[in-house]
Amino acid sequence: TRPEPARGARTDPRGDAAPPAAPVRVAAPAAIPLEDAQAAENARSLAARCQTLEELREALTHFEGCPLRYTAKNLVFADGNPAARLMLVGEAPGRDEDLQGLPFVGRAGQLLDKMLAAIGLDRTSAYIVNTLPWRPPGNRTPTPAEHAVCMPFVERHIELVAPEVLVLVGGVSAKQLLRTDTGIMRLRGKWSTVRIADRDVPALPTLHPAYLLRQPAQKRLVWRDLMSLRARLGEARH
C-alpha cells in the first residue's frame, strides 16, 4: 500500500507527497529614476480611479507615462471572459500580439490554448492579460521602470476582475506579482497568494509557453501544474 504522507505535508493531485516549497526570496524594490517613480505614482492614482474595465482600458489608451506606448502598434489589453473564475497573467506582448492587439495569439498562444483545453478550459472560461500592455521594441527585456509604471494597472485589472484563481505565466509575471527574485523553476507548481487591495488571491506560477516551444521536454512539468490547477478550481466550486 502507498505510505501516507507525513502530517502537514502537501500532496499533489496524483496523491503523492509534494516536496516542500522552496523559500521565496522577497525582492527589494528596484531603484528607478525620480521621473519614472513619479510616473508610477501617477499610474497608481489613475488606475485607482477606474471603476470598470472599460475605464481602465481608456485610461491606458491615454496614459503617457510609459514610453513603450510610442513604439508599440497597439495596446494589448486583454482577451477572454472577464467573468471567468480563472485569470492568467503573462509577460509582455510579442510581434503577433502587438499587431492584433490581443495577448497570446502567436505560437505561444496556440500552445496556451492547448494547455487550457487539456483541463477542459478555453478563452471563454479564462481571462488573459499581460504584465505589460505594450510590446517592448524587438521583444527586449522590459526595464524595472517600465514594470513599475505598468504594475498599478495590472493590479487594478486583477482587482476589477476579481478572479478566484490566478495563473502566473512565466518568470516575469511571477516575479512581479509575487514580488520575489526567486527563479521560475523554483516557483512553478507551488501555490502562493497575490495580495490585491484587501484580498489574497491564490496564485500558481508556471512555465511560459514560449519556453516550452524551446524546451518541449519541460511540458511534463506544466502538465503537473495543470493538474494542480484543475484540482484547485474543483475545490473552489465547493
PASEBA-1860 file (N, C-alpha, C; in nm, 3 decimals):
! residues 238
1> TRPEPARG> 0.085/-0.119/0.000/0.000/0.000/0.000/0.088/0.124/0.000 ~ 0.032/0.233/-0.054/0.110/0.359/-0.059/0.120/0.417/0.080 ~ 0.240/0.451/0.127/0.252/0.511/0.260/0.185/0.647/0.265 ~ 0.125/0.678/0.379/0.060/0.806/0.393/0.166/0.914/0.410 ~ 0.140/1.035/0.352/0.235/1.144/0.371/0.238/1.186/0.517 ~ 0.349/1.245/0.555/0.362/1.293/0.692/0.258/1.399/0.721 ~ 0.220/1.407/0.849/0.121/1.506/0.890/0.165/1.646/0.846 ~ 0.073/1.718/0.782/0.104/1.854/0.739/0.170/1.862/0.604
9> ARTDPRGD> 0.209/1.747/0.543/0.273/1.752/0.412/0.170/1.783/0.306 ~ 0.209/1.866/0.205/0.120/1.891/0.092/0.121/1.770/0.002 ~ 0.011/1.749/-0.069/0.006/1.642/-0.168/-0.028/1.700/-0.302 ~ 0.029/1.640/-0.408/-0.004/1.686/-0.543/-0.130/1.613/-0.588 ~ -0.190/1.654/-0.705/-0.318/1.596/-0.747/-0.311/1.446/-0.767 ~ -0.194/1.386/-0.784/-0.185/1.242/-0.803/-0.182/1.169/-0.670 ~ -0.178/1.244/-0.559/-0.179/1.183/-0.427/-0.041/1.164/-0.368 ~ 0.065/1.194/-0.441/0.199/1.180/-0.388/0.232/1.298/-0.297
17> AAPPAAPV> 0.312/1.272/-0.197/0.355/1.382/-0.111/0.438/1.479/-0.192 ~ 0.398/1.606/-0.190/0.471/1.708/-0.267/0.595/1.750/-0.191 ~ 0.702/1.784/-0.264/0.823/1.830/-0.197/0.796/1.962/-0.126 ~ 0.867/1.991/-0.019/0.844/2.117/0.050/0.873/2.234/-0.042 ~ 0.792/2.339/-0.027/0.808/2.456/-0.113/0.943/2.522/-0.086 ~ 1.008/2.563/-0.195/1.134/2.635/-0.180/1.106/2.772/-0.121 ~ 1.191/2.821/-0.032/1.167/2.954/0.024/1.170/3.059/-0.085 ~ 1.075/3.151/-0.078/1.065/3.257/-0.176/1.140/3.379/-0.125
25> RVAAPAAI> 1.236/3.424/-0.202/1.312/3.543/-0.164/1.233/3.667/-0.202 ~ 1.207/3.752/-0.106/1.136/3.876/-0.134/1.233/3.974/-0.199 ~ 1.193/4.024/-0.315/1.282/4.114/-0.388/1.275/4.255/-0.331 ~ 1.388/4.320/-0.320/1.390/4.460/-0.282/1.336/4.543/-0.398 ~ 1.263/4.650/-0.370/1.212/4.734/-0.479/1.327/4.784/-0.567 ~ 1.307/4.775/-0.698/1.411/4.820/-0.790/1.422/4.972/-0.786 ~ 1.545/5.020/-0.787/1.568/5.165/-0.790/1.541/5.216/-0.931 ~ 1.454/5.315/-0.941/1.422/5.373/-1.071/1.439/5.524/-1.063
33> PLEDAQAA> 1.464/5.591/-1.176/1.481/5.737/-1.175/1.358/5.808/-1.118 ~ 1.380/5.925/-1.061/1.274/6.002/-0.998/1.158/6.027/-1.095 ~ 1.191/6.057/-1.220/1.087/6.083/-1.319/0.998/5.961/-1.338 ~ 1.058/5.842/-1.342/0.981/5.720/-1.358/0.902/5.689/-1.231 ~ 0.959/5.720/-1.116/0.887/5.700/-0.990/0.762/5.787/-0.986 ~ 0.773/5.908/-1.037/0.656/5.996/-1.042/0.552/5.943/-1.139 ~ 0.599/5.889/-1.253/0.507/5.830/-1.350/0.435/5.710/-1.289 ~ 0.507/5.631/-1.209/0.445/5.515/-1.144/0.340/5.560/-1.044
41> ENARSLAA> 0.367/5.667/-0.972/0.270/5.720/-0.876/0.147/5.773/-0.949 ~ 0.170/5.840/-1.061/0.058/5.888/-1.142/-0.026/5.771/-1.193 ~ 0.042/5.663/-1.233/-0.028/5.545/-1.282/-0.115/5.484/-1.171 ~ -0.061/5.481/-1.050/-0.137/5.424/-0.938/-0.261/5.508/-0.910 ~ -0.247/5.638/-0.913/-0.360/5.726/-0.889/-0.466/5.712/-0.999 ~ -0.419/5.706/-1.123/-0.510/5.695/-1.237/-0.583/5.561/-1.234 ~ -0.510/5.453/-1.209/-0.571/5.320/-1.206/-0.674/5.309/-1.095 ~ -0.645/5.369/-0.981/-0.737/5.360/-0.866/-0.871/5.426/-0.896
49> RCQTLEEL> -0.871/5.524/-0.985/-0.996/5.594/-1.017/-1.084/5.516/-1.115 ~ -1.028/5.413/-1.177/-1.105/5.336/-1.275/-1.199/5.240/-1.204 ~ -1.327/5.249/-1.236/-1.428/5.165/-1.171/-1.475/5.050/-1.258 ~ -1.439/5.049/-1.384/-1.478/4.942/-1.475/-1.359/4.907/-1.564 ~ -1.368/4.791/-1.630/-1.262/4.751/-1.724/-1.256/4.848/-1.842 ~ -1.369/4.898/-1.884/-1.368/4.992/-1.996/-1.297/5.121/-1.957 ~ -1.318/5.166/-1.834/-1.248/5.285/-1.788/-1.098/5.258/-1.778 ~ -1.062/5.139/-1.737/-0.919/5.104/-1.728/-0.856/5.100/-1.866
57> REALTHFE> -0.925/5.043/-1.962/-0.873/5.041/-2.099/-0.856/5.184/-2.151 ~ -0.955/5.268/-2.124/-0.949/5.406/-2.171/-0.833/5.480/-2.105 ~ -0.813/5.454/-1.977/-0.702/5.519/-1.906/-0.568/5.479/-1.966 ~ -0.551/5.352/-1.997/-0.427/5.306/-2.058/-0.408/5.363/-2.197 ~ -0.517/5.378/-2.270/-0.510/5.432/-2.405/-0.450/5.573/-2.406 ~ -0.481/5.649/-2.302/-0.435/5.788/-2.298/-0.318/5.810/-2.204 ~ -0.272/5.705/-2.137/-0.163/5.720/-2.042/-0.031/5.745/-2.116 ~ 0.041/5.850/-2.076/0.164/5.889/-2.144/0.289/5.863/-2.061
65> GCPLRYTA> 0.274/5.792/-1.948/0.386/5.775/-1.858/0.480/5.661/-1.892 ~ 0.445/5.579/-1.993/0.531/5.468/-2.034/0.573/5.485/-2.179 ~ 0.703/5.499/-2.205/0.749/5.521/-2.343/0.714/5.408/-2.439 ~ 0.685/5.289/-2.387/0.655/5.176/-2.476/0.533/5.203/-2.563 ~ 0.442/5.285/-2.517/0.321/5.311/-2.595/0.353/5.379/-2.727 ~ 0.467/5.449/-2.733/0.501/5.523/-2.854/0.571/5.437/-2.958 ~ 0.622/5.321/-2.917/0.688/5.231/-3.012/0.600/5.112/-3.049 ~ 0.497/5.086/-2.970/0.406/4.974/-2.998/0.301/5.015/-3.101
73> KNLVFADG> 0.252/4.917/-3.174/0.147/4.944/-3.272/0.009/4.948/-3.207 ~ -0.010/4.863/-3.107/-0.141/4.854/-3.043/-0.128/4.834/-2.894 ~ -0.228/4.879/-2.822/-0.245/4.844/-2.682/-0.294/4.700/-2.675 ~ -0.230/4.618/-2.595/-0.273/4.479/-2.575/-0.336/4.473/-2.436 ~ -0.468/4.482/-2.432/-0.537/4.497/-2.304/-0.571/4.363/-2.240 ~ -0.649/4.280/-2.309/-0.692/4.153/-2.251/-0.763/4.070/-2.356 ~ -0.789/3.945/-2.322/-0.870/3.856/-2.404/-0.941/3.758/-2.311 ~ -1.049/3.702/-2.360/-1.121/3.603/-2.281/-1.242/3.660/-2.211
81> NPAARLML> -1.284/3.592/-2.106/-1.408/3.622/-2.036/-1.378/3.687/-1.901 ~ -1.408/3.815/-1.883/-1.378/3.881/-1.756/-1.460/3.829/-1.639 ~ -1.564/3.751/-1.668/-1.645/3.690/-1.562/-1.594/3.552/-1.523 ~ -1.486/3.507/-1.586/-1.432/3.372/-1.559/-1.373/3.365/-1.418 ~ -1.367/3.244/-1.366/-1.308/3.222/-1.234/-1.156/3.225/-1.239 ~ -1.100/3.201/-1.357/-0.956/3.189/-1.376/-0.902/3.308/-1.454 ~ -0.794/3.368/-1.404/-0.726/3.477/-1.474/-0.580/3.440/-1.491 ~ -0.530/3.451/-1.614/-0.390/3.424/-1.643/-0.317/3.556/-1.669
89> VGEAPGRD> -0.199/3.569/-1.610/-0.118/3.690/-1.630/0.013/3.650/-1.696 ~ 0.033/3.695/-1.819/0.154/3.664/-1.893/0.260/3.772/-1.875 ~ 0.351/3.778/-1.969/0.466/3.869/-1.955/0.446/3.996/-2.037 ~ 0.498/4.000/-2.158/0.483/4.118/-2.244/0.440/4.073/-2.383 ~ 0.368/4.157/-2.455/0.327/4.120/-2.591/0.448/4.100/-2.682 ~ 0.433/4.009/-2.777/0.532/3.991/-2.882/0.482/4.053/-3.011 ~ 0.546/4.017/-3.122/0.511/4.077/-3.250/0.367/4.051/-3.289 ~ 0.323/3.925/-3.280/0.185/3.892/-3.321/0.083/3.962/-3.232
97> EDLQGLPF> 0.111/3.965/-3.104/0.018/4.030/-3.011/0.011/4.181/-3.038 ~ 0.125/4.240/-3.068/0.130/4.383/-3.098/0.048/4.415/-3.223 ~ 0.057/4.327/-3.323/-0.016/4.351/-3.448/-0.167/4.336/-3.429 ~ -0.208/4.238/-3.348/-0.351/4.209/-3.333/-0.415/4.278/-3.212 ~ -0.333/4.327/-3.119/-0.389/4.392/-3.001/-0.451/4.296/-2.902 ~ -0.406/4.169/-2.905/-0.459/4.067/-2.814/-0.343/3.987/-2.755 ~ -0.354/3.940/-2.631/-0.247/3.860/-2.571/-0.248/3.716/-2.620 ~ -0.132/3.657/-2.630/-0.116/3.514/-2.660/-0.189/3.474/-2.789
105> VGRAGQLL> -0.147/3.531/-2.901/-0.208/3.493/-3.028/-0.107/3.431/-3.125 ~ 0.021/3.431/-3.091/0.122/3.368/-3.175/0.135/3.220/-3.144 ~ 0.250/3.163/-3.174/0.272/3.019/-3.149/0.259/2.986/-3.001 ~ 0.310/3.074/-2.917/0.297/3.051/-2.773/0.150/3.054/-2.731 ~ 0.072/3.142/-2.793/-0.070/3.148/-2.762/-0.144/3.023/-2.805 ~ -0.104/2.968/-2.919/-0.167/2.843/-2.965/-0.138/2.730/-2.866 ~ -0.015/2.728/-2.813/0.018/2.626/-2.714/-0.059/2.650/-2.584 ~ -0.075/2.775/-2.547/-0.152/2.807/-2.427/-0.296/2.756/-2.442
113> DKMLAAIG> -0.354/2.774/-2.559/-0.490/2.724/-2.584/-0.496/2.573/-2.565 ~ -0.393/2.502/-2.611/-0.390/2.357/-2.593/-0.375/2.320/-2.446 ~ -0.298/2.398/-2.373/-0.282/2.373/-2.230/-0.416/2.388/-2.159 ~ -0.489/2.493/-2.192/-0.620/2.513/-2.131/-0.716/2.401/-2.169 ~ -0.712/2.363/-2.297/-0.802/2.258/-2.345/-0.776/2.125/-2.273 ~ -0.653/2.102/-2.232/-0.617/1.978/-2.165/-0.691/1.960/-2.033 ~ -0.736/2.071/-1.974/-0.813/2.061/-1.850/-0.955/2.114/-1.869 ~ -1.001/2.111/-1.994/-1.140/2.144/-2.022/-1.174/2.291/-2.023
121> LDRTSAYI> -1.074/2.377/-2.047/-1.097/2.521/-2.048/-1.064/2.580/-2.185 ~ -1.112/2.700/-2.209/-1.075/2.775/-2.328/-1.087/2.923/-2.295 ~ -1.083/3.008/-2.396/-1.082/3.152/-2.369/-1.219/3.206/-2.330 ~ -1.321/3.121/-2.332/-1.450/3.164/-2.278/-1.459/3.133/-2.128 ~ -1.364/3.053/-2.077/-1.366/3.017/-1.935/-1.238/3.062/-1.865 ~ -1.168/3.157/-1.927/-1.048/3.215/-1.867/-1.035/3.359/-1.917 ~ -0.960/3.439/-1.843/-0.936/3.578/-1.880/-0.785/3.598/-1.880 ~ -0.733/3.663/-1.984/-0.589/3.667/-2.006/-0.540/3.811/-2.022
129> VNTLPWRP> -0.436/3.844/-1.945/-0.372/3.975/-1.955/-0.221/3.956/-1.952 ~ -0.146/4.065/-1.964/-0.001/4.064/-1.952/0.043/4.164/-1.846 ~ 0.166/4.150/-1.799/0.217/4.249/-1.705/0.249/4.381/-1.774 ~ 0.270/4.378/-1.905/0.288/4.500/-1.983/0.184/4.501/-2.094 ~ 0.119/4.614/-2.118/0.019/4.621/-2.224/0.075/4.662/-2.360 ~ 0.206/4.691/-2.364/0.269/4.730/-2.491/0.393/4.645/-2.513 ~ 0.422/4.618/-2.640/0.539/4.537/-2.674/0.668/4.617/-2.659 ~ 0.767/4.566/-2.588/0.899/4.629/-2.588/0.963/4.615/-2.726
137> PGNRTPTP> 1.031/4.715/-2.776/1.091/4.707/-2.910/1.182/4.587/-2.925 ~ 1.162/4.512/-3.032/1.245/4.395/-3.058/1.231/4.284/-2.956 ~ 1.122/4.287/-2.878/1.099/4.188/-2.772/1.209/4.190/-2.665 ~ 1.270/4.306/-2.646/1.375/4.315/-2.544/1.315/4.296/-2.406 ~ 1.402/4.271/-2.308/1.359/4.257/-2.169/1.309/4.391/-2.117 ~ 1.190/4.396/-2.059/1.140/4.522/-2.003/1.229/4.572/-1.890 ~ 1.234/4.702/-1.873/1.315/4.762/-1.768/1.236/4.766/-1.637 ~ 1.307/4.776/-1.524/1.236/4.792/-1.396/1.141/4.911/-1.396
145> AEHAVCMP> 1.180/5.019/-1.461/1.094/5.137/-1.466/0.965/5.109/-1.543 ~ 0.976/5.037/-1.653/0.856/5.004/-1.731/0.761/4.917/-1.650 ~ 0.816/4.823/-1.577/0.731/4.740/-1.490/0.668/4.824/-1.380 ~ 0.746/4.911/-1.319/0.695/4.992/-1.209/0.578/5.080/-1.254 ~ 0.587/5.131/-1.375/0.482/5.218/-1.427/0.356/5.139/-1.464 ~ 0.373/5.017/-1.511/0.258/4.940/-1.560/0.191/4.855/-1.453 ~ 0.262/4.819/-1.347/0.204/4.729/-1.247/0.080/4.784/-1.178 ~ 0.067/4.914/-1.152/-0.059/4.960/-1.092/-0.181/4.928/-1.178
153> FVERHIEL> -0.165/4.931/-1.309/-0.277/4.897/-1.397/-0.306/4.747/-1.391 ~ -0.201/4.665/-1.382/-0.220/4.520/-1.372/-0.293/4.485/-1.244 ~ -0.249/4.544/-1.134/-0.311/4.515/-1.005/-0.457/4.562/-1.001 ~ -0.484/4.677/-1.059/-0.624/4.725/-1.064/-0.706/4.635/-1.156 ~ -0.644/4.586/-1.263/-0.712/4.495/-1.355/-0.756/4.370/-1.279 ~ -0.665/4.314/-1.200/-0.698/4.195/-1.122/-0.808/4.227/-1.021 ~ -0.798/4.342/-0.958/-0.898/4.381/-0.858/-1.037/4.392/-0.920 ~ -1.045/4.451/-1.040/-1.175/4.468/-1.106/-1.234/4.335/-1.153
161> VAPEVLVL> -1.149/4.246/-1.202/-1.196/4.116/-1.249/-1.231/4.025/-1.131 ~ -1.156/4.036/-1.022/-1.177/3.958/-0.900/-1.184/3.808/-0.928 ~ -1.079/3.751/-0.989/-1.081/3.607/-1.017/-1.070/3.524/-0.889 ~ -1.114/3.400/-0.897/-1.096/3.308/-0.784/-0.952/3.256/-0.780 ~ -0.891/3.243/-0.898/-0.758/3.183/-0.908/-0.677/3.259/-1.013 ~ -0.549/3.280/-0.985/-0.455/3.338/-1.080/-0.354/3.232/-1.125 ~ -0.317/3.236/-1.252/-0.203/3.160/-1.301/-0.101/3.262/-1.353 ~ 0.018/3.257/-1.299/0.125/3.349/-1.337/0.211/3.280/-1.441
169> VGGVSAKQ> 0.197/3.324/-1.566/0.257/3.253/-1.679/0.395/3.310/-1.709 ~ 0.498/3.240/-1.662/0.635/3.283/-1.689/0.699/3.353/-1.571 ~ 0.831/3.360/-1.576/0.907/3.416/-1.466/0.882/3.563/-1.440 ~ 0.863/3.642/-1.546/0.842/3.786/-1.527/0.713/3.811/-1.450 ~ 0.606/3.747/-1.492/0.478/3.763/-1.424/0.487/3.720/-1.278 ~ 0.548/3.603/-1.255/0.560/3.552/-1.119/0.642/3.646/-1.031 ~ 0.755/3.692/-1.082/0.842/3.778/-1.002/0.775/3.911/-0.971 ~ 0.703/3.967/-1.068/0.640/4.097/-1.046/0.526/4.087/-0.945
177> LLRTDTGI> 0.439/3.990/-0.962/0.321/3.984/-0.876/0.350/3.922/-0.740 ~ 0.448/3.834/-0.732/0.485/3.778/-0.602/0.593/3.860/-0.533 ~ 0.644/3.961/-0.605/0.749/4.049/-0.550/0.867/3.968/-0.497 ~ 0.921/3.887/-0.586/1.031/3.799/-0.548/1.136/3.798/-0.656 ~ 1.257/3.759/-0.620/1.361/3.737/-0.721/1.392/3.588/-0.735 ~ 1.309/3.502/-0.677/1.324/3.358/-0.693/1.291/3.319/-0.837 ~ 1.370/3.229/-0.895/1.351/3.190/-1.034/1.226/3.106/-1.056 ~ 1.177/3.108/-1.179/1.052/3.040/-1.212/1.062/2.888/-1.192
185> MRLRGKWS> 1.179/2.829/-1.212/1.189/2.684/-1.195/1.170/2.642/-1.050 ~ 1.196/2.732/-0.957/1.172/2.703/-0.816/1.031/2.744/-0.775 ~ 0.974/2.841/-0.845/0.840/2.889/-0.810/0.729/2.802/-0.870 ~ 0.752/2.746/-0.989/0.644/2.681/-1.062/0.587/2.562/-0.984 ~ 0.457/2.549/-0.999/0.390/2.436/-0.936/0.362/2.453/-0.788 ~ 0.403/2.564/-0.729/0.384/2.586/-0.585/0.284/2.700/-0.566 ~ 0.174/2.671/-0.501/0.071/2.772/-0.479/0.119/2.880/-0.383 ~ 0.084/3.003/-0.417/0.115/3.116/-0.333/-0.009/3.206/-0.333
193> TVRIADRD> 0.005/3.328/-0.285/-0.104/3.423/-0.291/-0.052/3.557/-0.341 ~ -0.138/3.627/-0.412/-0.108/3.763/-0.456/-0.204/3.855/-0.380 ~ -0.146/3.951/-0.310/-0.227/4.045/-0.233/-0.274/4.157/-0.324 ~ -0.405/4.165/-0.343/-0.465/4.267/-0.427/-0.567/4.343/-0.343 ~ -0.542/4.471/-0.320/-0.625/4.551/-0.231/-0.630/4.480/-0.095 ~ -0.748/4.441/-0.049/-0.759/4.374/0.081/-0.786/4.225/0.067 ~ -0.747/4.167/-0.047/-0.780/4.027/-0.075/-0.655/3.950/-0.116 ~ -0.643/3.827/-0.067/-0.536/3.736/-0.108/-0.590/3.641/-0.214
201> VPALPTLH> -0.534/3.647/-0.334/-0.581/3.564/-0.444/-0.486/3.445/-0.462 ~ -0.535/3.320/-0.458/-0.448/3.205/-0.482/-0.383/3.216/-0.619 ~ -0.253/3.190/-0.625/-0.178/3.208/-0.750/-0.083/3.091/-0.772 ~ -0.082/3.043/-0.896/0.006/2.930/-0.933/0.101/2.975/-1.043 ~ 0.230/2.987/-1.014/0.327/3.016/-1.121/0.350/2.892/-1.208 ~ 0.368/2.913/-1.336/0.400/2.803/-1.427/0.491/2.853/-1.537 ~ 0.540/2.761/-1.619/0.633/2.797/-1.726/0.559/2.861/-1.843 ~ 0.627/2.951/-1.910/0.568/3.022/-2.024/0.566/2.931/-2.146
209> PAYLLRQP> 0.458/2.933/-2.224/0.453/2.850/-2.346/0.568/2.876/-2.441 ~ 0.618/2.999/-2.449/0.731/3.028/-2.537/0.854/2.948/-2.494 ~ 0.872/2.931/-2.364/0.983/2.849/-2.313/0.961/2.703/-2.350 ~ 0.837/2.658/-2.342/0.807/2.518/-2.376/0.830/2.489/-2.524 ~ 0.812/2.589/-2.608/0.841/2.570/-2.750/0.990/2.547/-2.773 ~ 1.072/2.607/-2.688/1.217/2.589/-2.698/1.264/2.465/-2.622 ~ 1.191/2.429/-2.517/1.230/2.317/-2.431/1.108/2.224/-2.413 ~ 1.069/2.152/-2.517/0.946/2.072/-2.509/0.949/1.963/-2.402
217> AQKRLVWR> 1.068/1.921/-2.359/1.076/1.818/-2.255/1.018/1.868/-2.123 ~ 1.010/2.000/-2.106/0.958/2.055/-1.981/0.805/2.057/-1.976 ~ 0.741/2.013/-2.082/0.594/2.010/-2.081/0.542/1.920/-1.970 ~ 0.622/1.820/-1.932/0.577/1.729/-1.825/0.560/1.805/-1.694 ~ 0.642/1.908/-1.671/0.627/1.988/-1.550/0.498/2.069/-1.555 ~ 0.468/2.125/-1.672/0.348/2.205/-1.685/0.224/2.118/-1.674 ~ 0.233/1.993/-1.719/0.120/1.903/-1.704/0.086/1.886/-1.555 ~ 0.188/1.873/-1.472/0.164/1.864/-1.328/0.098/1.992/-1.275
225> DLMSLRAR> 0.145/2.107/-1.325/0.086/2.234/-1.284/-0.062/2.240/-1.324 ~ -0.092/2.193/-1.444/-0.230/2.195/-1.492/-0.318/2.104/-1.407 ~ -0.267/1.990/-1.366/-0.344/1.901/-1.280/-0.371/1.967/-1.144 ~ -0.272/2.038/-1.094/-0.289/2.111/-0.969/-0.392/2.222/-0.985 ~ -0.388/2.292/-1.098/-0.484/2.397/-1.126/-0.625/2.339/-1.135 ~ -0.641/2.230/-1.206/-0.773/2.168/-1.219/-0.828/2.129/-1.082 ~ -0.741/2.073/-0.998/-0.785/2.035/-0.864/-0.827/2.157/-0.783 ~ -0.752/2.265/-0.791/-0.786/2.386/-0.715/-0.917/2.447/-0.765
233> LGEARH> -0.938/2.450/-0.896/-1.064/2.502/-0.949/-1.181/2.415/-0.904 ~ -1.158/2.285/-0.895/-1.262/2.195/-0.845/-1.295/2.223/-0.700 ~ -1.192/2.248/-0.619/-1.213/2.279/-0.478/-1.289/2.411/-0.462 ~ -1.258/2.508/-0.550/-1.318/2.640/-0.537/-1.468/2.639/-0.565 ~ -1.515/2.535/-0.633/-1.658/2.526/-0.662/-1.740/2.493/-0.537 ~ -1.676/2.436/-0.437/-1.749/2.387/-0.319/-1.736/2.483/-0.202
END
